[in-house]
Structure formats: structure tokens, C-alpha cells
């Protein structure tokens, strides 16, 4: 993130599993520390900006609702995708948790389907239009 890669290639996307491997919850501190001691980092923007613009997060074995809500608040529901992390987690448990989540149906559809459809350009234009 700090290398300047996303300034040179702003359309590059990275997918992080497990709701971002803790990064969304530490991003304020990362930016704060950089602002206090920049150390010649070539990135032009805050790390939180890159996280929100260039990264997608997958649920991937992190079926804890407060963690998902925090991730939604940090990067937005447009940047999160459902996944299971099989064989470490069981699909039936993941689906049950996801189906019972107290989130809007619009967010459930984005996280469960349309974000992946758009990112990976799956299906025809009618699929992407449902987003």
C-alpha cells in the first residue's frame, strides 16, 4: 500500500480474506503513525483511502457479525464478498450465519452475489445491472 503501487496503477484490486486479516481495524493507527513519522513513504494518499478503493475483503471463515459490521463501516458493503474458507469451515454453518445476519437485503445481495459478479465480470450485462 505504501509503495506507491496504487498511485501508478489505480485500477489494481487486491482481495484479502478473513475480513481483511485485521487491517481494517488497524488502518487508523497505520495512517496516524505514518502522519507522525512519514519515513519517506512514496504513497500519495492515506492507507485508508487505498483500502477503500483498491481492496476487497472476503468473509472467509470469519462468521462474526460485529466484525462484519465493522468491515462494512470501514470499507463499505460494495467491497465485501461472501466466502466460506472450506475445508477449515463448513459451508452449511457459513450459509446459516449469512442468511440470518441482521443487515439490509441490499447489502446481503451485494456481499452474497453482485460484488463478485461485478469484480470478476461474471455473466451478462443483466447480472451486473442488478447491482
C-alpha positions as protocol buffer text, in pm:
chain_id: "A"
residue {
  index: 1
  type: UNK
  ca { x: 0 y: 0 z: 0 }
}
residue {
  index: 2
  type: UNK
  ca { x: 273 y: 244 z: 93 }
}
residue {
  index: 3
  type: UNK
  ca { x: 491 y: 167 z: -210 }
}
residue {
  index: 4
  type: UNK
  ca { x: 301 y: 395 z: -447 }
}
residue {
  index: 5
  type: UNK
  ca { x: 171 y: 98 z: -649 }
}
residue {
  index: 6
  type: UNK
  ca { x: -190 y: 215 z: -633 }
}
residue {
  index: 7
  type: UNK
  ca { x: -92 y: 567 z: -740 }
}
residue {
  index: 8
  type: UNK
  ca { x: 75 y: 423 z: -1051 }
}
residue {
  index: 9
  type: UNK
  ca { x: -196 y: 161 z: -1113 }
}
residue {
  index: 10
  type: UNK
  ca { x: -519 y: 291 z: -957 }
}
residue {
  index: 11
  type: UNK
  ca { x: -732 y: 14 z: -1112 }
}
residue {
  index: 12
  type: UNK
  ca { x: -540 y: -269 z: -944 }
}
residue {
  index: 13
  type: UNK
  ca { x: -751 y: -465 z: -696 }
}
residue {
  index: 14
  type: UNK
  ca { x: -638 y: -692 z: -416 }
}
residue {
  index: 15
  type: UNK
  ca { x: -863 y: -942 z: -240 }
}
residue {
  index: 16
  type: UNK
  ca { x: -795 y: -1008 z: 128 }
}
residue {
  index: 17
  type: UNK
  ca { x: -957 y: -1299 z: 309 }
}
residue {
  index: 18
  type: UNK
  ca { x: -1080 y: -1323 z: 666 }
}
residue {
  index: 19
  type: UNK
  ca { x: -1235 y: -974 z: 662 }
}
residue {
  index: 20
  type: UNK
  ca { x: -906 y: -813 z: 573 }
}
residue {
  index: 21
  type: UNK
  ca { x: -675 y: -1003 z: 809 }
}
residue {
  index: 22
  type: UNK
  ca { x: -721 y: -736 z: 1076 }
}
residue {
  index: 23
  type: UNK
  ca { x: -613 y: -449 z: 851 }
}
residue {
  index: 24
  type: UNK
  ca { x: -947 y: -262 z: 856 }
}
residue {
  index: 25
  type: UNK
  ca { x: -931 y: -248 z: 1235 }
}
residue {
  index: 26
  type: UNK
  ca { x: -574 y: -114 z: 1238 }
}
residue {
  index: 27
  type: UNK
  ca { x: -590 y: 123 z: 942 }
}
residue {
  index: 28
  type: UNK
  ca { x: -647 y: 437 z: 1150 }
}
residue {
  index: 29
  type: UNK
  ca { x: -340 y: 359 z: 1357 }
}
residue {
  index: 30
  type: UNK
  ca { x: -131 y: 290 z: 1047 }
}
residue {
  index: 31
  type: UNK
  ca { x: -230 y: 626 z: 899 }
}
residue {
  index: 32
  type: UNK
  ca { x: -178 y: 801 z: 1230 }
}
residue {
  index: 33
  type: UNK
  ca { x: 172 y: 657 z: 1276 }
}
residue {
  index: 34
  type: UNK
  ca { x: 266 y: 749 z: 918 }
}
residue {
  index: 35
  type: UNK
  ca { x: 143 y: 1104 z: 975 }
}
residue {
  index: 36
  type: UNK
  ca { x: 364 y: 1128 z: 1284 }
}
residue {
  index: 37
  type: UNK
  ca { x: 674 y: 973 z: 1126 }
}
residue {
  index: 38
  type: UNK
  ca { x: 639 y: 953 z: 744 }
}
residue {
  index: 39
  type: UNK
  ca { x: 973 y: 776 z: 682 }
}
residue {
  index: 40
  type: UNK
  ca { x: 976 y: 870 z: 311 }
}
residue {
  index: 41
  type: UNK
  ca { x: 680 y: 655 z: 216 }
}
residue {
  index: 42
  type: UNK
  ca { x: 610 y: 716 z: -156 }
}
residue {
  index: 43
  type: UNK
  ca { x: 229 y: 667 z: -136 }
}
residue {
  index: 44
  type: UNK
  ca { x: 43 y: 991 z: -205 }
}
residue {
  index: 45
  type: UNK
  ca { x: -273 y: 912 z: -8 }
}
residue {
  index: 46
  type: UNK
  ca { x: -371 y: 769 z: 326 }
}
residue {
  index: 47
  type: UNK
  ca { x: -363 y: 393 z: 357 }
}
residue {
  index: 48
  type: UNK
  ca { x: -735 y: 401 z: 445 }
}
residue {
  index: 49
  type: UNK
  ca { x: -801 y: 553 z: 102 }
}
residue {
  index: 50
  type: UNK
  ca { x: -625 y: 266 z: -72 }
}
residue {
  index: 51
  type: UNK
  ca { x: -802 y: 14 z: 149 }
}
residue {
  index: 52
  type: UNK
  ca { x: -1137 y: 158 z: 45 }
}
residue {
  index: 53
  type: UNK
  ca { x: -1054 y: 198 z: -324 }
}
residue {
  index: 54
  type: UNK
  ca { x: -824 y: -90 z: -414 }
}
residue {
  index: 55
  type: UNK
  ca { x: -911 y: -373 z: -178 }
}
residue {
  index: 56
  type: UNK
  ca { x: -1194 y: -621 z: -150 }
}
residue {
  index: 57
  type: UNK
  ca { x: -1248 y: -828 z: 162 }
}
residue {
  index: 58
  type: UNK
  ca { x: -1397 y: -1172 z: 185 }
}
residue {
  index: 59
  type: UNK
  ca { x: -1573 y: -1310 z: 490 }
}
residue {
  index: 60
  type: UNK
  ca { x: -1369 y: -1631 z: 452 }
}
residue {
  index: 61
  type: UNK
  ca { x: -1412 y: -1810 z: 781 }
}
residue {
  index: 62
  type: UNK
  ca { x: -1487 y: -1504 z: 992 }
}
residue {
  index: 63
  type: UNK
  ca { x: -1855 y: -1551 z: 1070 }
}
residue {
  index: 64
  type: UNK
  ca { x: -1879 y: -1296 z: 1349 }
}
residue {
  index: 65
  type: UNK
  ca { x: -2144 y: -1035 z: 1289 }
}
residue {
  index: 66
  type: UNK
  ca { x: -1980 y: -744 z: 1477 }
}
residue {
  index: 67
  type: UNK
  ca { x: -1661 y: -798 z: 1274 }
}
residue {
  index: 68
  type: UNK
  ca { x: -1858 y: -787 z: 950 }
}
residue {
  index: 69
  type: UNK
  ca { x: -2040 y: -471 z: 1059 }
}
residue {
  index: 70
  type: UNK
  ca { x: -1704 y: -310 z: 1142 }
}
residue {
  index: 71
  type: UNK
  ca { x: -1570 y: -408 z: 799 }
}
residue {
  index: 72
  type: UNK
  ca { x: -1879 y: -262 z: 631 }
}
residue {
  index: 73
  type: UNK
  ca { x: -1827 y: 63 z: 822 }
}
residue {
  index: 74
  type: UNK
  ca { x: -1460 y: 74 z: 722 }
}
residue {
  index: 75
  type: UNK
  ca { x: -1468 y: -22 z: 353 }
}
residue {
  index: 76
  type: UNK
  ca { x: -1838 y: -29 z: 261 }
}
residue {
  index: 77
  type: UNK
  ca { x: -2061 y: -317 z: 161 }
}
residue {
  index: 78
  type: UNK
  ca { x: -1952 y: -273 z: -203 }
}
residue {
  index: 79
  type: UNK
  ca { x: -1609 y: -409 z: -110 }
}
residue {
  index: 80
  type: UNK
  ca { x: -1703 y: -728 z: 78 }
}
residue {
  index: 81
  type: UNK
  ca { x: -1776 y: -1073 z: -64 }
}
residue {
  index: 82
  type: UNK
  ca { x: -1911 y: -1387 z: 93 }
}
residue {
  index: 83
  type: UNK
  ca { x: -1684 y: -1689 z: 110 }
}
residue {
  index: 84
  type: UNK
  ca { x: -1652 y: -1992 z: 335 }
}
residue {
  index: 85
  type: UNK
  ca { x: -1283 y: -2094 z: 381 }
}
residue {
  index: 86
  type: UNK
  ca { x: -1353 y: -2462 z: 320 }
}
residue {
  index: 87
  type: UNK
  ca { x: -1219 y: -2707 z: 438 }
}
residue {
  index: 88
  type: UNK
  ca { x: -1143 y: -2513 z: 756 }
}
residue {
  index: 89
  type: UNK
  ca { x: -1505 y: -2401 z: 792 }
}
residue {
  index: 90
  type: UNK
  ca { x: -1826 y: -2572 z: 693 }
}
residue {
  index: 91
  type: UNK
  ca { x: -2044 y: -2430 z: 417 }
}
residue {
  index: 92
  type: UNK
  ca { x: -2369 y: -2509 z: 598 }
}
residue {
  index: 93
  type: UNK
  ca { x: -2259 y: -2308 z: 904 }
}
residue {
  index: 94
  type: UNK
  ca { x: -2142 y: -2017 z: 690 }
}
residue {
  index: 95
  type: UNK
  ca { x: -2465 y: -2003 z: 491 }
}
residue {
  index: 96
  type: UNK
  ca { x: -2681 y: -2026 z: 804 }
}
residue {
  index: 97
  type: UNK
  ca { x: -2491 y: -1734 z: 960 }
}
residue {
  index: 98
  type: UNK
  ca { x: -2511 y: -1528 z: 641 }
}
residue {
  index: 99
  type: UNK
  ca { x: -2882 y: -1595 z: 590 }
}
residue {
  index: 100
  type: UNK
  ca { x: -2961 y: -1489 z: 949 }
}
residue {
  index: 101
  type: UNK
  ca { x: -2748 y: -1174 z: 954 }
}
residue {
  index: 102
  type: UNK
  ca { x: -2921 y: -855 z: 1058 }
}
residue {
  index: 103
  type: UNK
  ca { x: -2815 y: -647 z: 758 }
}
residue {
  index: 104
  type: UNK
  ca { x: -3018 y: -492 z: 482 }
}
residue {
  index: 105
  type: UNK
  ca { x: -3126 y: -719 z: 199 }
}
residue {
  index: 106
  type: UNK
  ca { x: -2948 y: -483 z: -38 }
}
residue {
  index: 107
  type: UNK
  ca { x: -2618 y: -539 z: 147 }
}
residue {
  index: 108
  type: UNK
  ca { x: -2686 y: -914 z: 169 }
}
residue {
  index: 109
  type: UNK
  ca { x: -2730 y: -928 z: -210 }
}
residue {
  index: 110
  type: UNK
  ca { x: -2413 y: -726 z: -272 }
}
residue {
  index: 111
  type: UNK
  ca { x: -2199 y: -927 z: -31 }
}
residue {
  index: 112
  type: UNK
  ca { x: -2351 y: -1259 z: -131 }
}
residue {
  index: 113
  type: UNK
  ca { x: -2352 y: -1211 z: -507 }
}
residue {
  index: 114
  type: UNK
  ca { x: -2334 y: -888 z: -701 }
}
residue {
  index: 115
  type: UNK
  ca { x: -1997 y: -762 z: -574 }
}
residue {
  index: 116
  type: UNK
  ca { x: -1831 y: -1078 z: -708 }
}
residue {
  index: 117
  type: UNK
  ca { x: -2032 y: -1061 z: -1030 }
}
residue {
  index: 118
  type: UNK
  ca { x: -1911 y: -705 z: -1090 }
}
residue {
  index: 119
  type: UNK
  ca { x: -1549 y: -758 z: -983 }
}
residue {
  index: 120
  type: UNK
  ca { x: -1496 y: -1074 z: -1184 }
}
residue {
  index: 121
  type: UNK
  ca { x: -1720 y: -960 z: -1473 }
}
residue {
  index: 122
  type: UNK
  ca { x: -1932 y: -1275 z: -1444 }
}
residue {
  index: 123
  type: UNK
  ca { x: -2240 y: -1330 z: -1656 }
}
residue {
  index: 124
  type: UNK
  ca { x: -2409 y: -1091 z: -1892 }
}
residue {
  index: 125
  type: UNK
  ca { x: -2485 y: -724 z: -1852 }
}
residue {
  index: 126
  type: UNK
  ca { x: -2823 y: -803 z: -1696 }
}
residue {
  index: 127
  type: UNK
  ca { x: -2646 y: -964 z: -1397 }
}
residue {
  index: 128
  type: UNK
  ca { x: -2425 y: -663 z: -1340 }
}
residue {
  index: 129
  type: UNK
  ca { x: -2724 y: -431 z: -1385 }
}
residue {
  index: 130
  type: UNK
  ca { x: -2899 y: -594 z: -1089 }
}
residue {
  index: 131
  type: UNK
  ca { x: -2634 y: -443 z: -870 }
}
